[in-house]
């Protein structure tokens, strides 16, 4: 059986290159200063919610289904301003998923459907007081200096960086206009970015991370970021072990993976965006291609079951409903692993190996703060 995220890499460290000093144990690298060994795996712990699916065995795939299919596809020409003036680029329109009895997301989507998750129309609630932004990673410095740790795979010589900050004036071919401001970032990860001097894991990756103590138990925080999956983003199709992790909150202990992760996987034959725990999809919807997708997440961080942790989220301004609680919009959940006393915010392109020669993803407008109003784009 094809191996999945869960149970795949426990205890294995990942190699990181800090931009500025951190309180981590360094290992030698051939460029810049130090690197951090982390592990990103979708492993489970028995201490996580009793109502969750049991931890998958090392050979269990992270998702289900192996048929081909795409979600809503938006023509890339419909996105962005005519010229880069610092205005906001357009995102895909709010999406809806059909009732499970309908058998299709909408009239234009393929016949297979993702999980029977639903979305609840957002009533545009008051975003609350201004609050405080505790992290900004919008690339408006023109480089990666906002991020504490940068991991770029095998680019030791600096000749082919896997993460590139760009503007409208020097955008790579096929790149969208930045979601906001002047700059955005492209992640370009090759299938061969798995050599021992790049990472100690089996799977290719490029990642950005905040300081590892940004999020702690008891914190009630809001997160915002925009992701763009290009029109030629590869389809998992009939591949049985196919996934890409694009956001997580993670830190030691590294023997288990993140409590929750945002992924691209095949769900019931459809390429889908998911919020998952150990391959168990708490929510999913067809993957949107060729348009910026805005993610707004409200999390109460707790490292014990029943400790009051929860997550709620909005995708392109529409609040999502979760599978595990009869389509509730706030999922009670242990949002940190047992024993985890802090975590950092990750942007990632971390995927199963041997599926595609390369994968490109784009990110912009990252903010973490104490209120919705502090982080959400207007």
Buried (B, 14 or more C-beta within 10 A) or exposed (E): EEBBBBBBBBEBBBBBBBBEEBEBEBEEBEEEEBBBBBBBBBBBBEBBBEEBBEBBEBEBBBBBBBBBBBBBBBEBEEBBBEEBEEBBBBBBBBBBBBEEEEEBBEEEBBEBBBBBBBBBEBEEEEBEEEBEBBBBBBBBEEEBEBBBBBBBBBBBEEEEBBBBBBBBEEBEEEBBBBBBBBBBBBBBBBBEBBEEEBBBBBBBBBBBBBBBBBBBBEBEBBBBBBBBBBBEBBBBBEBBBBBBBBBBBBBBBBBBBBBBBBBBBBBBBBBBBBBBBBBBBBBBBBBBBBBBBBBBBBBBBBBBBEBBBBBBBBBBBBBBBBBBBEBBBBBBBBBBBBEBEBBBBBBBBBBBBEBBEEBBBBBBBBBBBBBBBBBBBE
